[in-house]
């Protein structure tokens, strides 16, 4: 597939408008028609992409200005749209929101970078005639010219729908492509880190199917597909030469990777980069397995260990094996939730649970985020990567904080932007463990995968 692939950005005036449900539903509905649907998510996010990936039957990929830049977004979109027939891109926040006041990293800017139309999802709760100035304001704001249709969501009654449709028919120059009635049956649960991860939903397949059927009943799929087919033919830097996907090389190391309900935050691009650098990734579960498979190192991504802390604590066989291995020099790389499970204890809501104890720290969950958003770290020189004063762009989202033991470890990173462990430092180094609150994406972290493979081969002292 080339620059002609039909594509559409699904956005909204603000967060919590229903764009995720619409994105999941459209993906499932078009996939049920036999289309090869590829999905993308604006921003650095683990949870929405997993729902979208299940709905489309293929991995969802993130597109982020902060980490990738405009050309990186274009390159990755082109790379991952080679074998699809329709690309659905879910926005984040409001259509014109972003870090930059000029809107250069907004959803509207993403639509312009990918030369695709925008489907605007409007939450109509408590709204009637006022929907018109809301939509018109978006159409007339710079970047709004790419809005090609509107979805009215959370509509309470046929009477409200009639009012909404009539006022938009009179004032709006773009069509209403569907109206989603308010429903208590078709919902996606939320919790402190956003949507509940798909791994925790045993009825996930039926939930996604129900959302797809709901959307198909109430939206005009044919018009939406026609809108996506109207996307412009792009000509991007390097687009004439199809970017080559990373190819796994003969493995140099076997690495156990935690993949279960407690730990599921991994970017597919990162895993592909690790395999290309020579890592064979062997899945295991902290919740079900009593021992690690035969491996050379361990990778623990982010997740929700606090939600399962009693079950994790009860698996003393696995916890004890990991702690003993770490004390003997076993190399471990961990991010956020991985850092938490390697601690001595997790404290949450008056309870405490013993964890692995591979790090001489304790962590505590809080009601408010302790670190949230984009992050920039620089190497302290304690490790060969990222290099002393070399800056890496990444992100963080954690409600936990280290409350004990930070004085007993070294730090790999200096925090230039964000919170990290203490507002100044991140990347705990203890024996051959490297654990941090920083969520790394390979596009913002050159040589990360190569470093990790070498780290798992040789430990912290890798040269």
N, C-alpha and C positions, 0 to 999 in steps of 0.2 A: 504494500500500500504506500501511497506517496502523499504529497501535499493536498490531494483532492479528498482525503478521507472526510466523510461527513462528521461534524463535531459541533458541540454546543456546550456552553457554560451555564450551569444552573446556579443562580445566585438569589439574593433577597435584599430588602432594604436594611435588615438587621438580623442578628443571630436569633435562633429559636423561632424562625418563621416557618420551618417545615421543609427546608431545602434538602436536608439529608434524607427524609422520608421520600420526597419526590425523586431524588437521585437514585435511591435504592429501588424504588418502585418502577421507575422508567427503565433502569438497567434490567431488572427481572422481567418486565413486560416485553421489552425488545428481544431479550435473550430467548424468551419463550416462543417468539416468532421465528427463531432460527438464526437471528443475526449474531455475528461475532462482535460482542460489545466489549470495548476496552474502557476502563474507568481510570480517572485521575482525580486527585484531591489537591486543591490549592492549600499551601501551607504544610508545615511539618506536623503530622498527625498519624497516630497508629490505629485509632479505633474505627473511625469512619471508613478508612480504606479496607479494613477487614470485612465489614458489612458489604461494601461495594464489590469486593473481590468474590465473596460468596454469591452475591446476586448475579454477577456476570460470568462466574465460572473461570476466572483468570485473575492474576494478581493486579491489584490497583497500585498506581504509582503516584508519588507526591511531586508537586511542582511548586517550588518555593523561590521567591526572588532573593531573600536574604542569603540563603546558602548557595543557590545555583546561579543567580543573576539571570537576566533576560535571555542571553544566548544559551545558558545551561538549560533553562526551561524549554526553549525551542528544540535543543538537541535531544533532551530526554523524551519530550513528547513525540518527536519524529522517530526516535529509537524504539519506543514501545507502542507505536501505532502501525507497525509494518504489517501485522497479520490480522488486523481488525477491519470491520465494516462500518463501525459507528463508535465515536469517542464521546463519552459523557464525562464532563469535568465538573466536579462539585466545588463551589466556592467556599469561602469561610468568612465569618463576620458579615458586615454589610457590603454591598457591591462596591462602594467607593472607599471602604475602610482599609487602612494599612498603617505602617509605621511612618511613612513619608507624607508630609503635608501636601506635596504636589500630586499625590495619588499614583506615583510611579510604581508602587508595589501592590496596588489594589486589585480587586477582581476585575474591574473594568480594564485595567492595564493588562491583565492576563489575557482577557478576551481579545484585546488589540494585538498583543504579541503573537497570539495563535490565530488571529484573523477569523474569529468565530462569533456567531450570534449568541445573545444572552437570553435565557428564559428566566423571567423575574417571578419569584414566588412571594406572594404577599399574604401575611397573616391577617385575616379580616375580622378577627374577634372584636366585637363591639363597634364595627365600622359599617358605614353605608356610603353616603355621598362623598365623604372625605377620602375615599379611596382614589378619586380622580386626581386631586392635587398631589397626592403621594406619588402616583404613577407618573403624572406629568412632570413633576420635579425631577424624577429619575431620568426621564426621557430627555429633558432639556439640559441636564448637567453634563459637563464635558465627559465623554466616554459613554453616555447613555444612548447615543445614537445607534449602538450595536444591540440594544434590546429589541428582540423580534417578537416577543409574545409574553403574556402574563398568565400565571396560574394563581387562582384565588383559593386560598387554603383556610381551613378552620371556619367554614361557613355554617352557621347554625340552622337556618331554615330556608325553604324554597323562597319565602318572601324576601329574606335578606339577599339571596342569590339574584333575584330579579332586580332589586335595586342596584346592586353592584354592577350587574351586566349593563343595565340601561344607562347608568351614568358614564361608564367607560366607553360604551358605544357612541355616546354623544361627544365626549371630550378627548378620548385617547386615539392615537393614530396607529396603535398596535393591537392585535386581536387578543381576546381572552381564549386561551387554548385548553381551558379546563377549570372545573370548580370542584374542590375536594370538600365534601361535607365533614363536619365535626364528627369524630368517631372515637369511642373509648376502646374499641377492639383493635384498631390498627394504630398502635403506638410503639415507640422505641424508648425503653427505659433509660433514665439518666442517673448518674451518681457523681461523686466529687471530681472525677477526671473526665466527665463528659458521658458519652454513650457507654452502656455496659458492653464489654468486649464480647465478641461472638462466641468465644470459647466457653462462656458461662451459660450459654443458652442451648439447652439440649433440644429445644424445639425450633432451632434456628431455621432449618430448611422450610418448615411450615410457616414460620413467621415471615420470612422473606417472600415466600410464595403468596401469602395473604396480602402483603403490602403491594406486590406486583399486580395482583388481581384488582385490588382496590384502585390503584392508579389507572390501570387499563380501563376500568369501568367509567372513570370520570374525566380522563384527559383525552384529548384528540391526538392519538399516537401518530396518525398519518400526517397531520399538519406539523407536529413537532419534528418528525423525521424529515419532512420537506424543508423545515427551517434549518435543520442541521446540514442538509445537503446544499444549502445556499451559502455555506462558509466559503470564504475566498480561497483561491489557490495561492499558497504561500511560496515565498522564495527566501529561505533563511540561510545564514552562514553555515556552510557545510551540508545543507539539505540535499544537494545533488549527489553527495556520497553518503549512502545509508550508513549511519553509525553502527558499528559492530557491537553486538552484545558481548559481555564478558563470557569467556569460555572456561570451564573448569579445567585445571591442569592436573597432572598426576599428583596425588596428595603427598604433601611433605609431613603433615601432622593430622592426627585424628582428634577431633575436638567434640566433647560432649556439650550440647546446647539445650538449655532448659526450655521446654515447650509444653506448657500445660495451662490450666486456668489461671494460675498465679503469675506466670511469666510468659508473655506473648508479644511484647513490644520489640519487633525487629523489622527493619526496613528491608524489603526484598533486594534492593540494590546493594545493600551492605553484605547480605549473605552471598549474592552473586560475586561480589568483589573478593570476598574471603575465599570462595571456592576457586576463583581465578588465580588467587595468590598461593594456592596450594593447601587449603584447609578442607578436610573431609568432615562435614558436620553430622554428628550422630545425635539424634533427638533422645531426650530422657525426660522423666517427670519427677519433680520434687514431691509431688503428692502421691504417686503410685509406686515408684521404684525404690527398692531398699538399697541399691548399690549403683554406682556409675558403671557404664560400659567400659571396656578396656580402651583408654584414651590417653593422649599426651597433655591435654589441657581442658579448661572449662570456660564456657561463655554463658553468662547469666544476664539476660536482657531485663528491661523494665516490666512492670506489671502491677499487680495488686497483692503483694504478700500479706499486707495487713488484713485483707479479707479472709485469708486462709491461715492466719498465724498459728492457731491451735493445731490444725492438721499438719502444718509444716513442722511445728515443734515436736509433734508426736512421732515423726519419722526419724528417730534418733539413730537408726542404723546408717542411713544415708548422711545425716548431719555429721555423725562421728567419723565416717569415712572421709568426707570432704575436709573436715578439720585436721585429721591426721595427715592427709595428703598435703594440705597447705603447709603444715609444720615441717614436712619433709621436703618442701620446695616446689610443690605442684603449682604450675602457673594458672592463674584465674583472672579473667577480665569480666567486669560487671558494671552495669549501668543502672542507677536509680533503685528500682526494686531489687536488683541483684546486690547492690550495696547493702540494702536493708537486711536481706536474708543472710549475708555474711557476717553481720554484727553479732554481738553477744546476746542482745535482747531487743525486742520491739515493744514499746509502750504505746498503748492506745486505749482511750476512754476508761482509764482506771485499771486496765488489765496489762499484764506483761507476759511475754512468751519468749522462751529461750530459742535462739536461732543457732546457726552453725558455730559462731564464735571464732571464725577465721580472722576477723578484724577485732582489735581490742577496743571497740566502740559500742555505744548504745544509741538507738534512735527512737524518736518519739513522734507520733502522728499528731497533727494539729488540725483545728477546724478550718483554718485558712491556709492558702498556699504559702509555702516558704520560699519558693522559687518558681517563677512562671514566665514563660516567653522566650524570646530569642536570647542567646547567650554567646559571648565571645571569650575564648580562653587563650592563654599564651603559655608556651612551655616554660617551666622553671629551670630546665637543664638537668633535672633529676633523671630523665629518660631521653633516649636518642630521638624520640618522637613526642611532640611535634617539633622539637628543636627549641633551644633557648630563645625566648621572645618571639617565636613563630606563632602567629595568630590563627586560630581555627574558629570558624563560625558553626554554631550548633544550636541546641535549645534545651530547655529544662521545664519540668512541670512536676513539682513534688510538694506534698503536704507534710512530709517528714523532715526532721532536722537531726543532726548529730548532737547529742546532749552530753556525751561523755566519751573521752578517749582520744579526741582530735590531737592532743599534745603528744600522743605516742606514735604517730605516723609521720611519714614524709608526704609531700604533695607534688604531683606532676604538673599541675596547672595553676596559673595565676588568673584570677577572674577579672577580665577587662570590662565585661558587661554581664549582668545577671547576679545571681546569689551564690551558687555553688554550695560549699559546706558552711562557710562562715562569712560570705560576702566578699572575701578576698582570695580564698584558695579553694581548689577542688582537685580531684584525682588523687585519692588516698593510695599511698604505696606502703605495703606492709608485707615483708617477705617477698614472695612472688605473686602478690595480689595487686591488681590495679583496679580500683573501684571509684566511680564518680557519679555525680548527679547529672553530668552532661550527657545528653543524648546526641550521639554523633551520627551524621549522615555523610556517606562517603564523598558526596559531591562538594561538601564544604571542608573535607579533611584529606588533602592529598597524602598518599603513602600510608594512610591508616591501616588498610588491609595488609599491606606488606609488613608493616611494623608488627601487627598482631601475630601474624604467622611466625615471624622471627621470635617474638616474645614467648609464644607458646612452645617454641623449640628450645629457647635458651633461658627464659625467665627475665627478670627485671634488668639484669646486667647485660642484656643484648647489645651488641655493637654493630 
